[in-house]
């Protein structure tokens, strides 16, 4: 992917996307201009794909989180589940998975009746069976990316 300095820079930006160039420079031991150039390169090569604010779900009225597994009723139907569900704002993530189900969604809603309505909307949009797991408590999420040093990522001796 990149050299050890780039790895440290990516880890620092992952930990604090609002860090100034000067702060990042101190953490990685480069000048501000060198950090800025490296960030631009990491962005242009797709290593850093964006910056975003983390919002408290409770503060914006969506305290209830759940995982919803989706299994289409007809395995011969077009595999367009992500496109069919992208209009639902409660769906924060859609993952293609291995196993009995085809997709795993992560959703956030305000209340159990809202979750029930969302599940109905999903079943209508996709014609699928669902299996829902409600999150009782989240201990951590959106963790900063911790990259192993380049030597740790090397192929093991065979």
N, C-alpha and C positions, 0 to 999 in steps of 0.2 A: 504494500500500500504506500508507505512513505517512510522517511527516516525517523529516528528516535525523537528529534525535535518536533517534527510534524505530529507524531503520536502524542507527545506531551501537549502540544497546542490544541489538538482535537479534543483531548481529555479535558483541558481547561475550559474550552468553549462549551463543551457538553455540560460541564459542571455549572458554569455561569455565563450564559449567552450575553449578558449585559456588561461583562468585564470590558474595561477600556483597553485600547491597544497598549497603553503604558503598563497597565496591570499585567496583561498577558506577556509583555516583553520581560517583565521582572520574573515571572514564573518559568519562562522557557529560556531565559538568558540570552535574548537577542535584542537588537535595537527595535524601536517602535516601527520604523520603516520596513525592517526585515520581516517583522510579524505581519504587518499589513500586506506585504507582497505574498507571504506564504498563505495568509487567509484567502486572498484573491485567487491564488492557484488552487487551493483546496476547494474553493467554491466552484471554480470553472471546470475542475475535473470531476465534480460530483461527489467528492468526499463529504463536504459540508453542503447539505441540501437546503438549509434554511434556518431561521431563528424564530422562536415563538414564545409567547407568554404562557406560563402554566397558570390555569385558573382553578380556583377552588370550586368543585362541583356543588358543595353545600351552599356556598355563598351565592350561586346563580340559580338555585332552586332545583338541582338535580342530584339529590343525595343518594338515590337508589341505583346501584350498579349491578349488572348481571352479565353473565356469559350465555350466549344462545347458540347451540349447535343446530345446524341446518342440514337436513338430508332431503334433497329433491325427491318428490314422489315418483317421477319418471326419469330414470337414468338416461334415457335417450333424448331428453329435452336439451335445448341449447344451454351451454354452460355460461350463462350471463348473469348469475346471481349478484356479483358486485354491482353491475350496472343497474339491475332492477331495484337495488336497495339504497343506492347513493342519494336518493331524494329524502330519505328518512334522517333528520338531523340528530335523533337520539342514538343512531349507530355511529360510534366513534371509531371503530376498527372492524375490518372484515378480513379474515385470514382463511386461505385455502389450507386445509389440514389433511393429514393421513389418518385413517381409522374408519370407524363406522360412519361418521358424519362427513360431509364434504366441506363445510365452512364453519368457522367459529366467529361469532360477532361479540364485540364488547359494546355494551350499551349503557347509557345513563338516562334516568327518568326521574320525575318528581315523586311519584307514588306507586303503590302496587297496582291500582287500576290503570295507571298510565302504562305500566309494563304489560299488563294484560292486553291493552289496546294495541301496543306496539307489536306484540306477538301475533295478534290477529292481522295487522297490516303486513307483517313479514310473510305470513302464510298465504295471504291473498296475492301478494306481489310475486312470490316465488313458487307457489304450489308445492309446499314442502312440509315435512314433519319437523318439529322443533323439540329441543330439550333445553330447559332453562335452569341455570344455576345462579342463585342470588348471592351477591357478595355481602357478607355480614360485616367485615372489617378489612380495610386495606392497610397493611403495615408499611409498604413502600411501593412506589411506581414512578415512572419517569426518572429512573436512576441515571446519573451521569455515566457516559460510556467510559469504561476502564479498559484501555488498550494495553495488552501485554507488550513488554519491550520486544524489539525485533528478534533478539536471540531466542526468546521464549516461543516465538511463532515458527521457528525454523523446523524443518522436517526432522523427526527423530532418526537416529542412526539405526540401520537395519542389519 
